[in-house]
Amino acid sequence: MLGGPGSVPDEHGAAPPPQPAARPQRRRQFRWIIPLFIVMLAFVVYSLPPYLTFDPAQSRVEVSDSPPFFYPLLVAHIMFGTVALLTGCFQVWPWFRRSFPRVHRWMGRAYFFLGVFPAGIAVLGVAPFGHTGFGGNAGNTMLGVVWLVTSIAGWRMARQRRFPEHRRWMIRSFALTTSIVVSRLWAGVLLLIQLPRLDTAYGGDQQAMIQAIGAAGVWLSWVVNLVIAEWWLEYTNHTGKPKSRRRPRGSVASGSGR
């Protein structure tokens, strides 16, 4: 049934003319998809193991003085979030999406029903009770809400077979999925900026500085990711190549005839 990219039958059952080989395009995509897989796998390998023990003492997140449901929901969020991180890498890979549409659909279901949706519900029970202060807790709660909204919108577009809109919403969703990884980068950058100001801005209180960095990192991680996703959608086509900004010939001709 599948003859490769560019040979999917149209609505009348006729296959379009053969397209040039997509090998150069696939190689270009390797430049960003391979680093993406490496970073996501490295993050999972580092972050996941302590929670496989189900021992609160091994948690990398502070759980003392938290409600009884905090740690179970935290573990659920991390487990389901791991599914979203790993399946999402395949979902945003244009070559994989075109070459294996059936696998893409099944992985999309896993991304939504075994990843984002349960992880998003779980984080809404965790975020308001975190130890990142009011600013950080508010940022994580808003992230959970927007994550669910974009993912549900993408799922609905797929159900309605509105695939261009589905793609746009799911790119936004995955940008938010990866914010947990990017937040670590922002924490390091903000630490380098704020450390020289420890005595002047924080009176030597390291805990106050760390909490401020954590709150700012939470907001920056998902807001900046969402802005980058919107830029990507605005300036690239469905394969990730820059959109042509040339004016159509008809408009040029009509303009020159005035």
Order of alpha helices (4+ residues) and beta strands (2+ residues): alpha-alpha-alpha-alpha-alpha-alpha-alpha-alpha-alpha-alpha-alpha-alpha
